Amino acid sequence: MRVWAVSDVHTDYKDNMAWAEQLCSSRETREDTLIVAGDVSDDLPTFRRTMELLTRAYAHVFFVPGNHDLWCRKAERDIRDSLGKLALLEGACAELGVYTQPACVGGVWVVPLLSWYHASWDREPDLPGATPIEKVTTIMMDFHACTWSSVPGLTPADDSIAWHMDSLNDPGTARVLAALDAAEAVSGVRPPLITFSHFLPDQRLLPEKRMLHHPNLAKAVGSDPLAARIARLRPAAHVFGHTHFSWDAELDGVRYVQWPLGYPAEQRRRGRPAADWRPMLVYDGARGELTSPRACYWSSHYAAVRRTPWDLTPAPWVAA
């Protein structure tokens, strides 16, 4: 059994839905596991269709929602908020046989971690004059499309949503840690563990602000509670999404992977259409180990060049 990973499939786009349909044409992965690290679609029929296709292509599909998945369209805002949308998606996944809770498959623990971002996660210097992220509606509709009215006190103005979402992981984390301890007590070996989330646990997984067209993106991508939970679980690898930057790097003994399908415009820029994009293989059961790291632009850059977030000079492509 092998474990593959992908994020940000955005099947609202026809080329991306065609990608999901194409995966079903191969029998190569029918006994494998796929991790989907969020952002499938905010439209429930599109979401269901996508997950149904993926369950045909893989024996086990794991999913955690991203921000786009929890958008509430105008027609549904009188019926549910984003937490209600979460419950709706989890119900759909249960019907389709998609895992939204931790499970051990083929001897590997795969653990979805709910999360949300908060601005205080960003501890690096700001670029003067950068547009506040909540006003960059071309990339961040969350401040309009996500609502949290079902739980008093939740607001995007602080870290309350991040802590609430993280608390929903408590039962699963307790169960996983107990199972890992029990297995290690018997065999002396800790079973392989892969965690995944949509959002980022560490700012080193994001390019420095001077490299970004929207420097304040850092205020809407990461979670301190998520970082603490990953530290508690001690996975061999953690898969994430959201920023649409391919990434494969080791930090503090954990391998961090992002492998986004992304938007068609992004696929054109990287010269690789959706039809040629496959999920990344992260674990090979036949060898009983993680696969070799992949060369990704930004993680390769930071493997060679020291991070200098105090440098506030915009990169040439940003300045232009």
N, C-alpha and C positions, 0 to 999 in steps of 0.2 A: 504494500500500500504506500502510495506517495501522497504528499501534501503540496498543493499548489496555492498560489495567492494572487488576488487581483483586487483593485479598488476602483471607485469612481467610474463605474461602467455606464452610467447616464444613458440608459436605453430609451429615453424620450427621443433621442436622435435615431433616425432610421438606420444609419450605417452601424450604429452600436447595437441595435436590436438584431440586425443581420449578423453581426459578430456572434451574438448569443445563439442564434439559430445555427450558425456554422459549426459551433462547438459540438452540437449534437450529431454531426455527420461522421465523427470519428469514434471508434470504439476503444481508442488507446487509453482513455482515462476512466473507463466505466467502473473500475475497482478502486479508484482513487478518491481523495478528499480535496474539496475546494474551499478556501477561505475567501469570503467577499467582505471587504472592509469598508462597506458603506457607500452611499450615494448611488442607488439604483434608479429610483424615480419617486416623485411625490404623488404620481397618479397610481391608484391602487390596481386597476386592471393591467397597466404596464408593468408594475412591480410583480404581480402574480405571474404574468406571462414570462417574464425574465427568469424568475426563480424556478418556474416549472421547466423551462428549457435547461437550466443549469443542473437540475436534478436528473435529467435524462442523460447528461454528459458525465456526471460524477456520481459515485456511490453515496458520498456524504457531502452535503453542502452546509457550511456554517455562515451565518450572517450577523452583522451588527449594523444598526442604522447610522447613517450620516445625517448631516444637517438637511440636505435636500429631501431625504426620505421623510423627515418630520415636518416639512412645510404643510400648512393647512390652507387649501384654496378657499377663496371667498365663500363658495357655496357650502363648505363644511365647517366654517368657523363658528356658526351658531350651534353646531352639533358636538364638536370636540375641539380640544386644544392639542398641542404637540404631544403631550403625554397620552392623550386618547388615541392619537395617531400611532404612537409606539405600540399600544395595546392591540390596535387593529393589525399592524404589521406582524406582530408576534403571533396573533391568531392565524393569519394567513400562512405564515411559515409553519406553524404546527400542522395545519391541514395538508401542506405540501411535503411534509417530512424534512423541512429545513431546520437545522439546529440553531437556536438562539441562546442556548444554555451550554455550559461546559459538558464535554463528553470525551470518553476515551475510545478512540477508533484505531484499530490496528496497532494497539499498544502505545499510541501517542495521545496525550491529553491536548485537546484543542479548546481554548477558553476565550469566548467572546467577552469583551469588556465595554459596557456602556460608558459613555463619557460626554462631556460638553466643554467648550472653551470658556475662558474668562480672561479679561484684559490684563489682570495682575500677573498672569503667567509670564508675560513679556517683561524681562528685566534688563533689556539692552537699551542703550541710548536711542532716543527718537531722532529722526531726521527733521530738521526745522521746516515748517510749512507743509508737511505731508498731510494729505486729506484724511480726516477721521474715517476709520474703516466702516462705521455704520452709515456713512454717506456715500460710499462707493457701491452704489446699487447695481453696477454692472457685474460685480462678482459676489456681493453679499446681500441677498434678499432676506436673510434670516431675521433681521430686526423688524421686518414687516410680516413675514410669512410664518414665523414661529410664535406661538403664544403659550402661556404657562398658567392660565387662570385657575386650573383645577387644584393647585397647591398654593395656598396663601404664602406670600413672601418671596416667591421665585421671581427673579428679575435679571435681565441681561446686564444690568448696571453693576453687578458685583459677581461674586463666585458662587452664589446660592444654587444656580442651576447645575453647575459642575459638581458640587458636593451632593446634590440630590441624585443626579444620574449615577454618580459613583456608588452611592449607598445601595442602589438596586443590585449591585454586584455582590453584596455581602454574603447571601446564602450560598451562591455558587462558589465563591472563593473559599468559604469554610469547608465545603464539601470536597473541593479539589485538594486543598492542603491536607485534609485528613486522609484522603485516598493516597496521596503521594507519600505521606509519612508511613502509612501502613505497608505500602509496597516496598518502600526502602527498608523497613524493619525486617521484612521477610527475606528479601534478596540482596540487600546491601547496596542496591543501585536505585537511583531515583529515575522514574520513567520520564521519557522525553515530554517536554511541555512547550507548547507554542501558544502565546496569547495574541490577541489582536483587538484593535480599536479603530475608530475612524479618525480620531484626533491625535495630536502629537503629545508625547510625554516630556520631551526634552527640546529646548530651543536650538540645540546643536543639529537638529534634524531639519532645520529651515535655513535657507540662505540668509546672510546678513542683510539688514534693511537697505543698505546702499545698492544691493544687487537686485532689488525688487521694484517693479513698476508701481506697486502699491505697498510702500514700506510698512504701513500700519497693519498689514496682514497678520503680523505677529500677535496682534491683540485679539485675534479671532480664530486661533488654531490649536491652542494647547491647554493642558490641564495638569495642575499640581496633584489633585487627588488621583488622577490616572498614573502619574509617575510613582506615587507612593505605593499604589496597588501592584504595579509591575515589580517594584523592588521587593515587595512582600512575597510575590509568587515566584520570582527568580526563574523566568523562562529561559530556554535556550535561544528563542527568537521571538520577536514581537513584530507583527505586521500592522501597518497603519495606512492612512489615506489622506484625503482632504486637500492637500496643497498641490496635487497633480505634478509633483517632482519625483521622478524615479529615484530610488535611494537604496543603498545596500551598504551598511556600515556597522561596525561593532563599537558600542559605547559601554563602558563599565561591565564588560563581560556578557552583554546581551547583543545579539545580532538584530538590527532594525532594518526592516524592508518595507519599501513602498513601491508598488508596481501598478500605476493607474492606466486604465484604458483612456480616460480623458475625453475631451470634446473633439469632434472632427477637425476643428481648426487647429487644435494642438497636435493632432495626429499628422496633419499636413506639414506643420512646422518641423516636426521631427523626422519627416520623410518616411513614415511608416503607417500606412492606413490600418484601420481596425481589422481588416481581413487578414493582415499579417501579424497581428498582436496576440500572443498567447499568454495565459497566466504564467507566473514565475514558479518554477519548481523550487521549493524551499526545504523539503525533507524527502529523503529516499529511504523507504522502508527496507529495501533489499540490502542496503549498506548499513542501515540503522543509524544514520547520521544526517545532519544538515548538509545541503549541497554546497558547492563552492560559491563564494560571493560573486555577484555580477558586477561588471563595470558600469556604473551609472554616472552621469555627468557631474552632478553636484557632490555626491559622496566621494567620487574620485578627486574632485577639486579640493575638498577639505582634508582628504588623506595626504595631499601634497602641500597644501598651503594653510598656514595657521589662520584661524578665525580672528578677525580684528574688528569687533562690533563698534569700537569707539571711533573708527574711521568713518566719518559721515560724508565722504566725497562720493556722489552718485557714480555708479559704474557707467562706462561710455554708452552702453545701449539704453540706460535709463536717462542719462543726460540728453541724449539725442531725441 
